[in-house]
Amino acid sequence: MYRFLDLIRNKYFIAGIAFLTWMLFFDRNDLMSQYEYRTQLNKLEAEKEFYLKESAKAVKDLNELTTDKTKLEKFAREKYLMKKENEDVFVIITEEAKKEK
């Protein structure tokens, strides 16, 4: 018990406890801020992975469209509803597509 009281009376121990308390709870970079920064970093890294995959997919599609004439025609028909002069195009909209808009 006497050692505990000496420890509490020690000015370096008190200064250390005050410093730790300040750094853990009151500082601009306290524990909660660090946790929020870490979760935001994880979210941004996940978004980065998503966009890198989408970019690679777009580059692959671009490469296929520039090299293969049939894929270019298929892409133009599906995405931009293009047609040949003697064709008719019918667009079918499902119920799920209507709900998304």
C-alpha positions, 0 to 999 in steps of 0.5 A, a space after each residue: 500500500 505504501 508503494 502505491 501511495 508513493 507511486 501516486 505522489 510521484 510527479 512523473 507518474 502524474 504527468 505521464 497519466 495526464 499526458 496519456 489522458 490528454 492524448 487518448 481523449 482530448 487531442 485532435 488525433 484521439 482514439 475515436 478520430 484514429 478509428 474514424 480515419 481507419 474506417 474511412 481509409 478502408 472504405 477508400 481502398 475498397 473504392 480504389 479496388 473497384 475503380 481499378 477493376 472497372 478501369 481494367 474492364 473498360 480497357 479490355 472492352 476498348 481493346 476488343 472493340 478496336 480489334 474485332 468488327 463483330 463485337 463493335 457492331 454488337 456493342 453499338 446495337 446493344 448500348 446505342 440502339 443503332 441499326 442497319 438501314 433495312 432493320 427495325 429495332 424493338 426495345 423491350 423494357 422489363 418491370 425491373 428496369 422501370 422500377 430502377 428509374 
